[in-house]
């Protein structure tokens, strides 16, 4: 079956435009759309979230619907204003987005929706990495038995235009993990490279309490593991310096809702 030819450029990839009475050629929208499609295909987005968008982020008839609408609006604003780099590192110029909340509140869906929206709008390169998988790949890259096939994972996390780190902090804490995540976040912060991240770990700056009722000792309390505990205070500080922080509301796990 023959491919459809663009009606605007006739397949040339260029259209003639006039500015100030002067004619010139510019790339046709079809070229940009095709580039955006290829960038999304190469972004490593998991199949489950391949079509995630703000339009299909369903929040109807959910407890906390108003709060979720606000969160959705914050993500939409981040995408619409991207990139905001001119005044970084001042508050209005933060180039990143951090979504904090309990499992099943929609963080990954919104993060991928933001990444896809940015790729479509700007045609920049972007990569999705599950935090634990990224660290496993980087560690494997240091093993000669790996054949060096994953040595590029670390470089990709540093250099890609837009990095999405999903489930930040979901890894056993070791000195190597702390050094690696600090290196990635610090490099991206210092070089003004946008980062989108999600985490289930609480943080006082996001309004979270570090103590809760103990599940094992009635009437007692237990201390929660914080984001800083897992990724280290330096990485946590850099993360908050470069990211707009959005706290997800306390809503029922959507995975459980789908089973009903």
N, C-alpha and C positions, 0 to 999 in steps of 0.2 A: 504494500500500500504506500503510495507516494506521500511524503510529508507535506503538510500545508505550508504554503509560502506566505510570509508576513505581508499583509495588505499595505502596511505603511512603507516598508523599505523594499518590497519586492524580492527579498532574500539577500540583499546586498549588505545588510547590517548597518546602513547609514541612512539618515534622512536629511533633507535640506531644510535649514531654518534661517530665519532672518532676524537679525538684531541690529537695531539702529540703521536700518536701510541697507545693511550688508548681509549678503547671503553666505552661508557656510554649512559645513556638514558636521553632524554629531551622531554618536551611537544611537541606534534605534532601541526602543524599549524592549524589543524582543531579544536583543543581545544581552541586555542586563538581566532579563528574566531567566534566560537560559543559564547565565553564569550563576545566578542565585540558586537555581535548581541544582547545579553541579556542586556548589559549595555545601548545600544542605545534605546532599547524598554522601559527601565526604566528611561530614562533621561527626560521624560516629554516634548519632542519636539512636538509642535502642528502639527496636521495633515497636515496643509497647507505647512509646511516646512519639513515634514518627509523625503523627498528625496533630500533636498537641498544639493548641492555639488559645488565644484569649476568648475567641468566639465560642469554642466548645468546652470552656471551663464552666461546668454546670454547677450552679449554686442555688437553684430554686428549691424552696421548701426545706431548707437546711437551717438548723439552729445556728445562730451566728451569721445569718445571711447578710445582714447589713455590714458587719465587719469584713466578711469575705469580699463584698462589693468594693469596700475601701481598698483592700489589698490588691484586688484586680486593677483598680484604678491607678494605684501606685506603680504597678508593673507596666501598665499601658503608658503611663507618663514617662517612665524610664526609657522605654523603647522609642517613643515619639521624639524625645529630646536627645537621643543618642547620636553622636558622642558628646559628652560634656567634659571637655578636657581643658578648656582655655584657662580656667581659674584654679584648677587642681594645684595644690592639695587643700584649698579652702572649701568650706562646706558645700557651696553651690556647684563645685566642679568635681564631685566624686564620680569616677567612671565605672564603679562596680555596683553590684546588687547582692545583698545577703538576705536570704529568706530563712527565718528561724521558726521552728514550730514542731509540734508532736507528729509522729508518723501518721500518714493517711490524711493530712490536711490539704494536700494539693501542691506542695512545694515544688516537686519535680516537674509536674505539669506546667506550672507557671514559669519555672526557670527555662524549660525547653521552649515554651511559647515566646519568651523574651529573646532567646537565642535565635529562633527561627525568624522572628520579626526583624531582628537586627540584620541578619544575613540577607533577608529580602530587601530591606531598605538601603543598605550600604554596600552590599556585595563584598563585605570583608570576610576573611576566613575565620572559621570558628570551630572549636572542638568540644565535644561532650566527653567527660571522663568521670566514671564512678571512682570515688576517692580511693577505696580499697583496691580496686583493680589497677588504678594508676600506680599506686605504690608497689603492688606486686610486680607490675611490668617493669618499673624502674629498677627494682631489686634484681629481677631476672636479667636485666641488661648488664648488671655488674658481674654476672656469672659467666665465665668463659664457655660453659656448656650450652648456654643459650644461643651461641652462634652470633651474638650481637644483633639479632633481629629486632630486639626491643630497646636498644640503646637510644633510639630516637624519641621514646616516650617522654623522657625528662626534657629534652630540648623542645619538643612540641608543646609541652605544658608551659614552658618559659616563653616561647616566641609566637605562638598563634595569636592572631589579632584579638579574638574573644575566647576566653576559656570558661567553660562551665564545669565546676567541681560539684558533683552531687554527693550528698551524704557526708559532708566534711566532718572528719573526726571519727568515722566508723572504722577504726583500726586499733590494734593493740599498741599502747604507747611504748615506744623505745626511743633511745637517743637518736637512732638513725631516722626514725619517722619524724621526730621533732625537727631535726636538722633539715630534712628534705622538704617538709611542708613550709618551714620558715624560709628556706631558700626560694621556693617557687613564689610564695606570696610576696616576699620582699622584693624580688626581681620585678614582678609585675607592677607592684606599687611604685617602685623607683623609676620605672620606665613608662609609667602611665598607660599600662596595658589593661584593658577592661577585664574584670573577673565577675562572673555570676556564680554564686555558691548557695547551697542549701545545707542545713544541719538540723539534727534533732536535739542537739545539746543546748542547755539553757545558758543564758548570760544575763547578768544583772543589768547591763546597759540596754537590754531589750525588754526590761521590766520583769524578768524572771526572778523567783525566789530560789535561793540555793538550799533551802531546807523544806522538807515535806513530812507528812505523817508517815511513820514507819509501818511497813507492811508486815514486819515480823514481830514488832513489839508494840502492842496496843497502848496508846497514850504516849508513845515515844515519837521521836523525830529521827530522820536520817538526812545526811548531807548528800546533795546531788552532785554528780560529776559535771563540771562546767566545761564550756568550750575551751577556755584557757588551760584547764587541766589536761586536755587531750592534745591540743595542737601547740601548746606553749604560749606564754604571755607575749612574747615578741611577735609571733605570727598573728595572734589575736589582736594586738594593738594595730598592726599594719592593716589587717582586714577591716577593722572598724574605721581606720583612717581613710580607706579608699572606697568603701561601700556605703550605699544607702541601705540601712538596716530596716527590714520589714518583719514585724512579728505576726505570725499567723494566729488567728483566733483559736480558742479551744472549741473545736467542733468534733463530732463523732467521726471516727476513722471511715473514710469513704469506701475502703475495701470491704468493711463489714456491712455498710449500707447496701452495697451492690448485691450482697448475698441474700438480702431479704426479698 
